[in-house]
């Protein structure tokens, strides 16, 4: 003989509550995913024009931007606030000439290491290392560094060698630097 238990009203309500909670959590996750997908996808033509102008001159007034793209100053201000709040605009920066600090040369240093990323703290503390990228392939990192002269560069390379082997290329000419970011062209 098989006995079936009939769930009590309390047990049934708890089961329904758990189902509703799971459903709500699932909807929240879906909403978060859609927000992340669409966060950057909603850049219309005006947004792109605003971003292009700000990348040329971050100090341009909202009124001037509006005049150039034929929008009102309040509309431009609202769009810029939205672009900032969605992290499309991550900040405003001054472009400083390295010569003003005595840096006479730029070099690219590749670092090969098998130990993970023990160099990360070190490179973040070095003023001369202005960019550092973890990359695929044989190298663990690629860095753009500034140096006052060859001896200064050699001292920096010597410090990096404790993390693995390095390969250095001194930059002779820069053809593209600080290029404006724009929508991909298919």
N, C-alpha and C positions, 0 to 999 in steps of 0.2 A: 504494500500500500504506500502510495506517495503522498506526502503532505505538502501542501503549498502554503507558505505564509503570506498573509495579506499585509501589505505595508500599512503601517499606521499613518494617520494623517500627518503627524510631525515628520516622520521619515520621508514621506512623499514630498512635503514642503521643502525639506532639506535638499532632496535630490533635484527639485525644480530650481532652488536657489543656486546650487552648484552649477547647473546647466546654464542659467542666466549669467552667472559670473563668468563662466568660460566663454560664452557668446560675446559678452561685453569686452573681455580681454582680447578676444580674437578681433573684434571690430576696431579696438584701439590700435592693435598691431597693424591691421590693414590700413587704418587712417595714417599712422606714422609712416608706413612704407610709401603710401601715395604722396604724402607731404614731402618726403625726401625725394621721390622721383620727380615731382612737379615743381619743387622749390626753385630750381634753376631753369626749368622749361618755360616759365611764364615771362620771358624777356621779350617784350614787343619791340617794334622798331624804335619807338621813342626811348625806351630803356637802353637799347643798344647805342643810340646816339648820345644819350647822357653819359654812359660809361666811356665812350670814345673821347668825349670832350674832357671828362674828369681825368682820364689817363694822360691827356696832353697837358692839362693844367688843373691840378687838384684844387687850386685856390680860386678858380673861376666862380663868380657869384651865380647864385641860382637864377637871378634875373637875366644875366648875360646868357646863360645856357638856354633859358626860355626864349630869348630873342633869336638865338641861332637856330633853334629847332621848332620855333613857332608854337610854344606852349606858355601858359601863364606861369609866373614865378611860384605861386602856391602849388600848382600842379607839379612843377619840377621838384619843389621841396618835398612834397608828399611821396613822389616816386623815389627820391634819394633816400628818404627815411625808410621806405619799404626795402630798398636794395641793401641798406645797412642792416636792418633787422633780420633779413634772411641770409646775411653773411655773404651776399654777392660782392658787396664792397666791404673789404676786411680792414681797411684803414687808409690813412693818408700819410705819405712819407715825403721827406725831402731827399733829393738826389745829390749826394755829397761827392765832391771830387776827391778821390783818394790822395792826390798830390798834396792837398792841404794838410795831410797828416804825415807827409814824407814818404808815402808808399810810391815807389818808382816802377814796380813790376807786379804783374798778375801771373799766377801759375795755376795749373790744374794738377791736382795730386790724386792719383788712384791708390787706394789702400786695399791690399788683399789680406784678409784675416780669416782664420778658421774658427775663431773663438766667439762667434756671435758679434755683439756690438759693444765691446768694452771701451771703445774709443769715444762713444757718444758724449759722455760727461766731459771728457778732455776737450773735444773740439768745440763744445758749446761755450767753454771758458776762454778760448783763444780769440783775441780780437782780430787777428790776421785771417782767420778762417771765416769767410763771409757767407759761404754756402756749403752745405754738406748733404749729399744725397746717398741713401742706401740704394744699391742697384743690383740688378741681376747679373749673372755671369761670373767670371773668375774674381772680379773685384768686389769687395764688400761695400766700398764707399768711393764716391768721387767728390772732391772738394775744390772749391774755387778759393784761392788764398791771395792775400796781398803781402808784399814784402818791400822793405826799404832798399835792399840790395841782395846780391847773391849770397853773401854770408848770412844774412838774416833768414833767407829762404832755406839755407842749409841747416841752420839751427832748428827750424820748424820741422824739416824733414827728419832730422835726427830724433826729435821728440816723438814723431809719429811712428818711426820704425819700431818702437817698443810694442806696438800693437799689431805689427805684421809688416810685410814688405810693401814698399812704395814705388811708384813710378810717376815721374814728374814731367810735365810739359810746360815750358814758359810761353805765355801768350805774347805773340809778336804784334798782332793786329786784331782789333775787335770789329767784326763786320755788323753784328746785330747785338744790341744790348738794351734791356728794358723795353722790349717790343710790347705794344699794347695787346691785351688779351681781347679777342673777339670771338663771335660765334663761329663754329667750324663750318667750312664750306664743303658741301658734299660733292 
